[in-house]
Structure formats: C-alpha cells, structure tokens
Amino acid sequence: MLIITLLATVLLTPITTQVTQAKMSAAKTDLDQINEALIGFALAQPKPYLPCPDTTGDGIADPCANVLTTGTTEGNVPWVTLNVPAMDPWGQRYRYRVNNAFTDSTNGFSLTTAPSGAACTHPGNASGFIKVCGSATAATCTTTTLANGVPAIIFSFGPNGQTASVSPDEAENSDLDCLFVSHTYSSGVGTEFDDLLVWLSPAVLMSRMVTAQKLP
C-alpha cells in the first residue's frame, strides 16, 4: 500500500503542476484581454476616459471615490461594462485599480494628463500614483521599480487567493494601497508568490488614442 501511495504521489504531482500552469496561463490571457478592453472602452467614448471599478458586485462600473480630486480607486474589474471575464480560474474576481485623473467622463483625459495624488512610497501608500516594484521591501522597491504613475492595473491573487498567511510581496497586493509587487512565481515558505498583474502603460494608452485620432 505504501508503494502504491508513493507511486500515485509521483504520478499525480506533475499533473497537478500542469493544471496549475494551465490555469495561470489562462488568467494571464484574461488579464491581457481586460487590459485591451480598457483601451477599447476609452476609444469608444466621445472624450476618452477609463471606467471606474465595480464596487457593488454587479459588474457595472461605479463612481470613483475621489474622481477629479486625488488618488486612486480599487474594486473588481467592471466585467459587465467591459464585457470581459469576471473571475479568474480559481473563482476569484479580477481586481482593478485606476488613477482617478483618467476617469473624468466629462472632460476625458489628454496627452498632458498626469496621475493624480502623491507619489506612492513607503510607508503609508494610501493613495496616489500606481507603482509596481519587484519587491515589497522599501529599499529593494526603489531599485526594482517596474512602473510608476500608470493609469490602471489589473490583477489576480492567483491559486492561493487573498489569504491572511501570505508573503510580504503578496500582502502588498491586497492591502488596498497604490503600491503593487510583480515578479516570478515562488513557492518558498515565507516567500510565496503566485499573483498575476498586468498594468496599462501610459505610453501605449496615449499612442492608441493618437492612432485612432481620439487625441490630441
């Protein structure tokens, strides 16, 4: 019986790994689709702007908390508004944080629109620029900045979900501030990381608006 159990474990482990990898690949595809849908939404408006998150759970974009003032707003991806997948392969809502400067539905954004809010730095990242680092550690974040001042970011908490017992890097993505961490998968105890993030580049956003003659 012990031998059979060991053999079953050896055989099933690669299958489990393959399933996880397939789901992570599917989530990445969804995130890219949502990212493209955000651009498409902006292109479809008389004056380009990005939708606010869904904060009530119905999939429809709700008003941003501080639109036209400062900061950013986070909630679920407005999947009904964007006509995109609502949940990741692990049954969790895709998350979305947007800088409010890009959500002005009355005036739209322009080529000179700058992110609203203060710089996102350690400590106290309550609002402001959306910043992505390779580590949650303050000193390392400074030297591993991947993006800063992006209009929006979309993400999945991955296979382990938004749990209480996570690594500092995963905890940074669930604390509802403007700082995010993105790096390769890790299964080490205390360094677990399976979050998946995609952010909207301001250069790409503006380039698509200019190409479509929505700006300037």
C-alpha positions in Angstrom: 0.0 0.0 0.0 2.9 2.4 0.8 4.5 1.8 -2.5 1.2 2.4 -4.3 0.7 5.6 -2.4 4.2 6.8 -3.3 3.7 5.9 -7.0 0.4 7.8 -7.0 2.0 10.8 -5.5 4.8 10.8 -8.0 2.4 10.4 -10.9 -0.1 13.0 -9.8 2.3 15.8 -8.8 3.3 16.6 -12.5 -0.4 16.5 -13.4 -1.2 19.0 -10.6 1.6 21.2 -11.7 0.4 21.2 -15.3 -3.1 22.1 -14.3 -1.9 25.0 -12.2 0.3 26.2 -15.0 -2.6 26.0 -17.5 -4.8 28.0 -15.1 -2.1 30.6 -14.7 -1.7 30.9 -18.4 -5.5 31.3 -18.8 -5.5 34.0 -16.2 -2.7 35.9 -17.9 -4.7 35.7 -21.2 -7.8 37.1 -19.4 -5.7 39.9 -17.9 -4.4 40.8 -21.3 -7.9 40.8 -22.7 -9.1 43.1 -19.9 -6.2 45.4 -20.5 -7.1 45.6 -24.2 -10.8 46.1 -23.2 -9.8 49.1 -21.1 -8.2 50.7 -24.1 -11.2 49.8 -26.2 -13.6 51.4 -23.7 -11.6 54.7 -23.8 -11.6 54.6 -27.6 -15.4 54.2 -27.7 -16.1 57.4 -25.6 -16.7 60.8 -27.2 -13.9 62.0 -24.9 -11.6 59.2 -23.8 -11.6 58.1 -20.2 -11.2 54.9 -18.3 -14.1 53.2 -16.3 -14.1 53.2 -12.6 -14.1 49.8 -10.8 -17.1 47.8 -9.8 -17.5 48.3 -6.0 -21.0 46.8 -5.6 -20.5 43.4 -7.1 -22.8 43.7 -10.1 -20.0 44.0 -12.7 -21.0 47.6 -13.7 -18.6 50.5 -13.2 -19.4 52.5 -10.1 -18.4 56.2 -9.5 -14.8 56.6 -8.3 -14.4 57.7 -4.7 -12.2 60.7 -5.4 -12.7 61.5 -9.1 -11.2 64.8 -10.2 -9.5 65.3 -6.8 -6.7 63.0 -5.7 -5.7 59.4 -5.5 -6.9 56.1 -7.0 -9.9 53.8 -6.6 -9.9 50.0 -6.4 -12.5 47.3 -6.8 -13.5 44.5 -9.0 -12.9 44.7 -12.8 -16.3 46.0 -14.2 -16.8 42.9 -16.2 -20.3 43.8 -17.5 -19.2 47.2 -18.6 -16.2 45.8 -20.4 -17.7 42.5 -21.5 -14.8 40.5 -20.1 -14.3 37.5 -17.8 -15.4 38.3 -14.2 -13.5 35.6 -12.4 -10.1 34.0 -12.6 -9.6 30.2 -13.0 -9.7 29.9 -9.2 -13.1 31.5 -8.8 -12.0 34.9 -7.6 -13.0 38.3 -9.1 -10.3 40.0 -11.1 -9.2 43.2 -9.3 -8.8 46.7 -10.8 -7.2 49.9 -9.6 -7.3 53.1 -11.6 -5.9 56.5 -11.2 -8.8 59.0 -10.9 -7.2 61.5 -13.2 -8.0 59.2 -16.1 -11.7 58.6 -15.2 -13.1 62.0 -15.9 -16.1 61.2 -18.1 -17.0 64.8 -18.7 -13.7 66.1 -20.0 -11.8 62.9 -20.7 -8.0 62.7 -20.5 -5.5 64.3 -22.7 -1.9 63.8 -23.8 -0.8 66.0 -20.9 -2.9 64.3 -18.2 -0.8 63.4 -15.2 -1.7 60.9 -12.5 -3.4 62.5 -9.5 -2.3 62.0 -5.9 1.1 61.9 -4.2 3.9 59.7 -5.1 3.5 56.1 -3.9 6.3 55.4 -1.4 7.0 53.5 1.8 5.4 53.9 4.3 1.7 54.9 4.0 0.7 54.1 0.5 -3.0 55.1 0.9 -3.5 56.7 -2.5 -1.7 58.4 -5.3 0.4 57.1 -8.2 0.1 53.4 -9.0 3.6 52.0 -8.6 4.8 48.5 -9.4 8.0 47.1 -7.9 9.8 43.8 -7.9 9.7 43.6 -4.1 7.7 45.0 -1.2 10.8 45.8 0.8 11.3 49.6 0.7 14.9 49.6 -0.3 14.5 46.9 -2.9 11.4 48.5 -4.3 13.4 51.6 -5.0 15.9 49.7 -7.1 13.4 47.4 -8.8 10.7 49.8 -9.9 8.9 48.3 -12.9 6.4 51.0 -13.5 5.3 54.3 -11.8 2.3 56.6 -12.5 0.4 54.1 -14.6 -3.3 54.8 -15.4 -4.5 51.4 -14.2 -3.5 48.0 -13.1 -5.5 44.7 -13.2 -4.6 41.6 -11.2 -5.4 38.1 -9.9 -4.5 36.8 -6.5 -3.6 33.5 -8.1 -4.1 30.0 -6.8 -3.7 30.7 -3.1 -6.2 33.6 -3.3 -6.3 36.6 -1.0 -5.3 34.8 2.2 -4.1 36.1 5.6 -0.9 34.0 5.7 1.0 35.3 2.7 4.4 36.6 2.0 5.1 40.3 2.3 5.1 40.6 -1.5 1.6 39.1 -1.8 0.4 41.1 1.2 1.4 44.3 -0.6 -1.0 43.5 -3.4 -4.0 43.0 -1.1 -3.6 46.0 1.3 -5.7 48.4 -0.8 -2.9 51.0 -1.4 -1.2 52.2 -4.6 1.9 50.0 -4.3 2.0 46.7 -6.1 4.6 43.9 -6.4 5.1 41.7 -9.5 7.7 39.0 -10.0 8.1 35.4 -11.0 6.3 32.5 -9.2 7.7 31.4 -5.9 6.6 28.5 -3.7 9.1 29.0 -0.8 7.8 29.2 2.7 7.5 32.9 3.6 8.2 33.9 0.1 5.1 32.5 -1.6 4.1 34.5 -4.7 1.6 33.5 -7.3 -0.2 36.8 -8.0 -0.6 37.8 -11.7 -0.5 41.5 -12.6 -0.9 43.5 -15.8 -0.7 47.3 -15.9 -1.8 49.8 -18.6 1.2 51.7 -19.9 0.5 55.4 -20.3 2.7 55.4 -23.5 0.6 52.6 -25.0 -2.7 54.2 -24.0 -1.8 57.6 -25.4 -0.4 56.0 -28.6 -3.6 54.1 -29.2 -5.6 57.3 -28.7 -3.5 59.2 -31.2 -3.6 56.4 -33.8 -7.3 56.3 -33.5 -7.4 60.1 -33.8 -9.1 60.4 -30.4 -6.2 62.7 -29.3 -4.9 65.3 -29.3 
